[in-house]
Amino acid sequence: MWRWRNGFVAICGISLILSLLALWVGHQKQAASAKIELGRYLFYETGLSEGHSLACANCHQQMFAFSDGRKTAINVHGDKGRRNASALFNLAQNTSFTWANPLQTDLAFQALIPLFGDDPIEMAAGSVEQIQQRLASSSIDYTSLFVSAFGSSEINLARITDALAAFQSQLLAYDSRYDRYQAGQHDALTEFEKAGLALFESERFGCRQCHEGSNFNQFMGSRHNQATKNFHNTGLYYTETGYPSSDLGLYEVTFDAADRGKFKTPSLRNVGVSAPYMHDGSMRYLAQVVEHYARGGSVNLNGIKGDGKLNPNKSHLIKGFDMSEQEQNQLVAFLMTLTDETLLTDPRLAKPD
C-alpha cells in the first residue's frame, strides 16, 4: 500500500514538474515572439533617429533584400555615406556584420554603430533619454510592446538592440529556385541556368573560392571565420597612394599596410535584387561584376584613375579567366536564381500596419 501511495505521489510530482516546464517553455516562446515583434516595430521606427527622419528600414528595404538600391547609404541629414548598405538576411550564419571590421561580431552590439556612430553620422539617435521621449510620443503603444517582450515597460538601450537583433535574425533566405533545385526539384532551374551553375562551381571561374557554403560567403558561423584572412582586396582600384584614401577598408582597423582595400566577402544570395555592388556601390550591373573578375581587376573604376589588376595588395584568388559572352550570360542567369522571393514579400517582415 505504501509503495503504491509513494509511487502515486512520485508520478503526481513528475506530472506537476512537466506541466510547469511546459508552461515555462510556452511563456519563453511567447516572450521570444513578442521580442521579435517589438524588433519589427523598432526596425521601422523613425523615432530612433534625430528628428524622426530615418529608420533602419530606410537603408534596409524589404524589396531589395533589405538593402536600399542606392550606391551608398544616405544619413539622417541627407548626406551620402561612403559605403553601400549591406543586404540583411541569414545573419545568424555570419560572424561579422560590417564591410571591413572583423571585430563587429555581435548583431545586437552592431546596432550601436548606425544609432550613435559619428564617423560617419548615420541615424544620430542622441541620448537614450531622447530615444525614450521619441518612443513615448509615438502613436504606437511601445509600453505594451516592451511589457510583452521583457515583462516591464522599461525602455533601455540593451532592450532596443536585443529586440532589433531578434527581428533581424528572422530575415531568412533559403527558399530560392537554387535551393529548390538542390532539394531535388530538377526543373527549378533551366538548362541555361544549370550551365551557369557549372561555371560558378568550376575551377576555371573559381567563384567558390570566396563564395563558399550555403550562404555563398566566407562567414559560416564558426569562430575562426572572424579572421582577417576572409577580407580581400579584389582589385577595384590602384591609385598613386595605393587605394582611395576615402575608404581604406580593413586597414582602418588593423593599420597594416597589406590590408589597404580589403573588404569582407558578401553573400551572393539575393544578388539579383541588391544592386549596386561592391563596398562603395561602384558597379551597377552583375555583368560588370563578372567582367571585373574575368579581367582580374578594374581600370579607372568610378572615375578613379588606375588599374586595380596591378594592385600589390590584390588577393591571389583574383587571377582572371577567359569567358565567352554566352558563358557570362549563363553565369549571370544562375546568380539570378539565388533570389528568395519570400524574403521580399513576407508580410511578417514588412512595416507593421
N, C-alpha and C positions, 0 to 999 in steps of 0.2 A: 504493500500500500504506500509506504513512504517513498519507495523508488519511483512508483508511478507518479506520486504527487510532486516529487522533486523534478522528475523528467518533464512533467507538465509545466511547472514553473520555469524550467530552463527554456522550454520551447516558447513560452509566452515572452520570456525575456529576449530571446533571439528575434522573435517576431516584432517586438517593440523597437529593438535596435534597427532592424531592417526598415521598419516604417519611418523611423526618424531619419535614417540615412537617405531614404527615398525622398522625404520632404526636403532635406538639406540639398540634395542633388537638384531637385526641381527648383528650389529657391536660387541656387547658383546659376542654373541655366537661365532663369528669368532675369536675374541681375545682369548676366552677360549679354543677353538680348537687349535689355534696357540700355546698357552701356554703349552697345553698337548703335542703337537708335539715337542716343544723345550725340554720339560722334558724328552721325549723319547730319543732324541739325547744325552742329558746330562747323562742320566742313563747308556748309553753305551759308554760314553766318558772317555777314559783313561787320557785325559788331566786334569781331576780333581784330579789326583794323582801325587805324585813325580815321575819324570822320565817317565811319560806316561805309567806306568806299571800296573795300576789297575783301573777298572771301577766298579761302583755299581753292574753291571751285572756279574762281576766275582764271587761275593759271592751270587748273586741272579739270578739264571739262569732259563729261562722260562721252560725248560723241567722238572725241579724239583720243579715246582710251585714257582719259584723264591726263592728257597733255593739253596744250591750248592752241595749236595750229599756227602760232607765231614763231618768228625767227628766234627772238629772245623774249623773256618774260617782261611784263610791264608792272612797275611798282605802284604803291598807293598814291604817289604824286604824279603818275602818268609818265614817269621816266623809264626808258628802256634799260633793261639789265644787260649783262654781258653773256649770260648763258641761256640755253634753250630749256624750257620747262619739261622735265622728265615725265614720261607716261608713268602712271601708277597702277600696278597690278602684280599679283603673286609676290607681294612684298615679304611675306613670311619666309620665302626662299632666298631672300637677299641678306647679306651681312654688311652692306654698305649702301648708304642712301643719298649720296650726293655725287656729282660728277668727278670730284677729284680729292675727296677726303676719306681715306680708309679708316679714320678714327670715328666717323659717324656711323656707329653700328647699332644704335638703338632707335627704333622707329618713333617712340614717344618723345625721346630727347631731341630727335631731329626736328620736330615741330617748332622748337625754340628758335631755330635759325630764321625761318620766314617771319615768325612773330616778332622777334626782338632784334634780329641782326641789323647792324648799321653799315656793313661794308660787303654787299650793298644793302641799302634800305629796301625792304620788301613791304611788309604789312604795317610796320610802325605801330605795334599794338599798344605801346606805352606801358604804364604800370598795371599790376594785377588789379588794383583798385579801379582803374579806369575801365578795364575789361568788365569787371563786376558791374559797374554802373551802366555800361552799354547793354549788357545782357539783361539787367534788371528792367531797363526801359523798353526792351523788345516786346513785340506783340506775342511772341512765343512764350509759353509758360515754362521757363527754364527751371523754376523751383521744383515743379513736379517731375521734370525730366531728371534732374540731379538726384532727387529723392529716390526715384525708381532705380537709378543706376548705382547709387552709392549709399543709400539708406538715410541720407540727410541732404538738406538744401545747400550746404556749404559749397561755394564756388571757389576753387583754388586752381593754381596752375597745374599741379600734378594730376588732378582730375580731368582737366581740359585736355591735356596731352595724352592721357591714358585713353580717354574716350575717342579722341581723333585716331589714335593708333588702332583701337579696336575696330572702328569703321573701316579704315584703310586696309586692314587685314582681310576684310570681306571682298575686296576687289580682286576677284579670281578670274583667270582667263585660261581655261583648259578645255574649251569646247569649240575649237576652230575646226575647219574642214580637215586640216592636217591631223588633228587629234583623232577625228573620227576615222580617218584613213589608217592611222596607227592602231586603232582599236579593231580593225578588221573590215571596215566598210570600204572596200577597194574602189568603188565608184565615187567616193568622196572627192577624189582628185581626177582631173582629166589626164590623158596621156602626155599632153604638153607640160602640165604642172609636175607630173611624175618625173619627166625628163629634167626639169629644173631642180627637183629634189635630189636626183642622182648627181647633178653638177655640184650642188651645195655640199653633198657628202663626199665628193671626190677629193683626192689628194691634189689634183691639178689646181682646183679653185681654192682649196684649203680653208673654207669658211668655218668649218667645225673646230679649227684650232683655237679660235677665240669664242665662237658662238656655240658652246657645247651644252650638253644636257637638255633636260626637258624645257628649260626656260631660255635656251639659246643665248646664254651669257656665261660668265665665269664665276658667278656667285651662287653656289649651290647649297648654301645653308650650313656648311661646315666652317669651323672657326679658322682653319688655315687659309680660307679664301679671303680673309681680310688683308692678306699680304699685298704689298705694293706691286708684286710681280703681275697682278691682274689688272694693272693700269698700263695703257700703251700710248706711245706716240705713233700715230698711224700715217704720218707723212702728209699732213694737211698743209703745213707751212714750213718755210725755211728762210728766215729773214737775215739781215746783216747781224742782228743780235741773237740769232738762233731761233727765236719764236716770238710772236707778237707779245709785247710786254703787257698788253691789256688783260691777258689771261695766260698764265704760265702753268696752269694745271697743278699736277701733283707736287711740283717744285715749291709751291706756296705753302705746303705742309711740311715737306722734308728738307727743303733748302739744299737738295742735292742737284747739282747741275745736270746730271744724267736724267733727271725727272722732268725737265722742261718739256712741256707739250704732251704730257701723259694724262690720259683721262680713262675713266672706267669703261669696261665693255658693257654696252647696254643690251637689254634683251631685244630680240628681233620679233617677239610676239607683238601683234597689232601694229607692225611697222607700216602696214599699208594705210593706216589712218592717223599716224602720229608724225607726219612731216611738219616742218622741215627737220633735217637730220644733222648729226654731229653736235658737239657740246655748245657750239655757237650758232646752230641753225644755218650753217653756211651752204648746205646742199638741200635743194628743194625737191628733187625727184630721186626715186630709187635707182633709176637708170644711171644717174650721175654718181651715186654712191658706188654702184657696181663698176663703173668706168674708173673711178678713183682707185679701187683695189686692184683692178686689172692692170692699170698702169704702174701701180706701186707707189702712188703719191700724186698730189695735185700741183699744178702750175698756176701761180698768180690767183689763187683762190680768194674769193671775197674781195678782189681788188688789191690784195696784198702781194707785192712782188716777191718772187722766189719760187724755187722748185722743191716742194716737200719731199719728193723722192730722194733728194740728196741729203736730207737732214740726218746728221750722225746719230741722233737720239732715236731715230725711227726704229720700231720693233723689227727684229729679224724675221718675224712672221709675215711681214708685209713684203712679199717678194715680187708680186705681179704675176700675171698669167695671160696667155693668149686666149681669145674667145671670139666666136663669130657673132654676128648680130642676132641670129636665131638663138644662140646659147644665152646671150644677155637677156633676151625676151623671155626665155624659158625660166631663167633664174628669178627674174622679177615676178613672173606669174606664180612661181612657187611661193615666194615671200608673201604674196597677197593672200595665200591660203592660211596664213598664221593669224588672221583676224578672228577674234571671238565676238560674234555679233551679239551674244547675250550680254556681255560686259557693257556694250554700247547702248543697250536698250532696257536693261533690267530696272523696273521702277523702284525696286528696293534700294538701289544705289543712286537714284535721282534726287533732286531737290524735293524736300517734303512739301506737301500741298499746304 
